[in-house]
Amino acid sequence: MKIIRYSDSAGAIHLAREVSGSYERLDGRLFGELTPTGEAADVAKLLAPLVPVAILCIGLNYRRHAEETKAKLPEFPILFIKTPNTLQNPGDPILLPTALASHQVDYECELAVVIGKTCKNVKREHALDYVFGYTAANDVSARDWQKNWGGGQWCRGKSFDTFAPLGPVLVTSDEIPNPNSLGIKTIVNGETLQDWNTGDMIFDVPALIEFLSGSTTLYPGTVILTGTPHGVGMARTPPRWLQPGDEVTVELEKIGRLTNPVVSE
């Protein structure tokens, strides 16, 4: 099932499912029982498909991306966290920071995993049983704050407002039995800058869930960003930073296209 979250013409927020190119409103809630209503969804505005309880992010998780950044392959997944203010809807703008200014804002297409059941100390062979579904994400990154001014921590450069667009749909796990076989792209102003496959992950989705749930409870609504492939702006010659007026699309096979314009704060 492909699920959207939206606001209607009266401003109320609902869930709906995609049916033959249109949307049918659902009763219920994510991670609970969802019941089709038979009613056409009054989609006035498309929203991010969920409001995460946590956004856990994995850095340096594609082999070719490690090569382009001349980084050693990690022994364990590299974890950082994005804060709730980073969430952005499909179609709404990515804001380039100006008050705490960055001039090196980068795109990163990523597969996002949505946990659907409380779990802890999960073994990899059972890990996908706890996945509700998948969506597309853009791990927007201010590289100057990430690399130079963050004191060795990545969270400052990764946690400005709007730096975690999600969407456009949340695809339930039954439609994606193998999350590590999906095409993934970033397209900026019509130019494809990243074009690879989730099969290149150093730590696949089951391995990430096993690691992140180790001695740690993951709650329904936890979103895991699984890393980005090669082709990021900072690795290009010259670097390709996002500019006001750009339009960024993250495209994921079986999920769709997440598009956001870019503006100054």
N, C-alpha and C positions, 0 to 999 in steps of 0.2 A: 504494500500500500504506500502511496505517495501522499504525505500529509503536509498541509500548509497551516500556518497560523496567520490570522488576518484580523483587521478591524472592519466593521461594516459601516454603512452610511450614517448610523447613529452613534458610532464610536465604540460600540461593544466589540470585545475580542472573542473570536471563536476559532475552532479548528475545522478543517474540511479535508476531504480526500479528492484526489484527481480521478475523474471518471471520464474517459473518452474525450479528453481535451477541455472539459469543464470541471467545476468543483461542486461537490455535495457536502453540505454542512454535517458535522459530526456532533453528537452529544457525548459527554463524558470528558475524560482528561487523559493526557499522556501518561503512560505507565499504569493506567487503570483500564477500565473497560471503555471502548470507543464504539458508539452505535451510529450507523448511518441513519439519517433522518428522512431521506428522500427529497429534501429541500435544496434548491439551488443556493449556493453560497453567495451572499451579497458582499463581494470582495471590493471594498473601497480602497484598502491599502494592504499590501503584502508586508508581513512582519517576519523577523527572524523566526524560524520554526519552533524555537523554545527559548525560555530564559534559563540559562544554565545555573546550576547550583555551584559549579566550579568549572574553570577552564584550565585543564592541565595540558601543557604543551611540551612537545619533544623536539629538541634541537638536533641538527646534524644526523638525520636518520635516513638519508639516501646516499648510496655509495658514490654516484656521480657528483652529487653536491659536495660530498667530502673531498673529492678529487679537485673540484674547481676552486675550493677554498683552501686547498693544500693542508687540510686538517687530518690528523690521525683518527682512524676509526675508533669510536668509543667502546670501552669494555662493557659499560652499562648505558641504558638510555639516559640522555641528558634532559633533565626536567626543569622547566620554568613555568610560571603561572601568570596568566593574564587576569586582571581584575574585572569586576562586573561592568564597569563603565565602558569597557571596550566594545561591548556588543553593538552591532549595527545591522540594520535591516537591508534586505535586497533593495537596490535602487536608491538608497539614501547615501549621502556623501561621506567619503573618507576625508577627515579634516587634517590638513597638514598643520602641525603645531607652530604657533607663532609667539605666544607668550613665553613658553619654555621652548624656544625655537629649535627646529631641526631642519637641516637642508639636505638630509640623506634618508628620505623615507622610501622604503622598498616594499615590493609586493612579494607574497609567498603563497602559491596555491597549495592547499592541503586538504586531505581527507579528514573529516571530523567524525569521530565515533561517539555515539550517545549511549551511555549506560542506562539500562532500563530496570535493573533490579539491584538492591543492596548487595554488595559483595565484599569479601575480604579474603586474602590469602588464596586466590583462585589459581588453579593449575592451568597451564596453557591449553590442555586438551578439553577443558570445560569453559574456557574464557568466552567464546562467542555465544554461549548460552545466556550471558548477562548483557548482551548488546541489544538495545531496542532498535537502533537503526543508524543510518549514516546521512551526513549532509556535507555540503561543500563549505570551505572556510578560506578566508584570506588572512594569514598571519602578518598583518601590516607591521613593519618594523622600522623604527628610527635608528639607523645604523650608527650615527654619531653618538647617540645616547647609549646604545647597546654596547658599542665597542670601546668608546673613548672616555665617556663621562659618567658611566654607571657604577664605577668602583668595582668592576669585575662581575657585577650582577646584570642580568639581562632584563629584569622586570621593568625598569624605568623606560627603556627604549621600546618595550613591547606593550605598554599599558596606557598609552594616551587614549583619549576618547575616540571612539569609532574604529579602533585598530583590530576589531575581530568581527568583520561581517560574516554572517552565517546564512545559508539558504541555497536555493529558493525553497526546496522541499526537504522534508525528512523522510527518507526511504526506509521502510521497515526491513529488518535483517533477512527476512525470508526471500526478499527480492535480490539480495546481494549475498549469496552463500560464501563467496570468497572475496573479501575486501582487498586482498593483495593481488588482484588481477585487473585493475581498473586504469584506463587511460586518464591522464590528468594534465591540464594545461593552464597557463596564464596568457591572456590576450590583452594587450594595451593598445588602445586606439586602432584596433584591427590587426595589429602585428602580434603574431604568436612568439612569445619570449620563453615560455617553458612548455615542454611537450614530452611527457615521459609516461611511466607506468608505476603504479603502487607496488608492483613486484620487486622494485629496486630498494625497498626499505631494508635497512640493516637489521632492525627489530620489527618483525611483522606485528599485526594487530593482536593476535593472541599473546605474543611475548610482551607487548606493552601492557596489556591488562594484567598479566601475571605479575609484572614488575610493579606497576602502580598500585595494585591491591595488596602488595606485600606489607603486612603489619599495618595496613591503612584501609579504612572503610571507604569505599566508593558508593555514593548514593545515587539513586535515580535522578537523572538530569545532569550528571557529570558529563562534560564534553572533553574528549581527548583529541587534541590536534596532533597529527601523527608525523609531522615534518614535511619538508618541501624538497622537490627535485632540483636538479641543476638548472641554470638559466636565470638566477636571481640578478637583480640590478647591480648589486655591489660587485659581482664577479665579472661584469662586462667591461670591455675596453672601448670607449670610456664608460664609466659607470652610468647606469640608467636609473635615475631617481624619479619618483613620481612628482608631477608638476600640476599646478592648478589647470583645470581644463581637460586633464586626462580622463579616460574611462577605462576601468580595469574589469576584466571578466575572468573569473575562475570557472573552468569547465571540467566536470567530472563525469565520466562514463556512468550511465544508469541513474545519475542524479540530476544533471542539468547544468545550467549556466547561472552563476551568481555575478551580477554586474553592479558596480558602484562608480559614480563620478568622483572626481577628486577636486577639492576646493581648499582654499586657505581657511584656517580657523576664524 
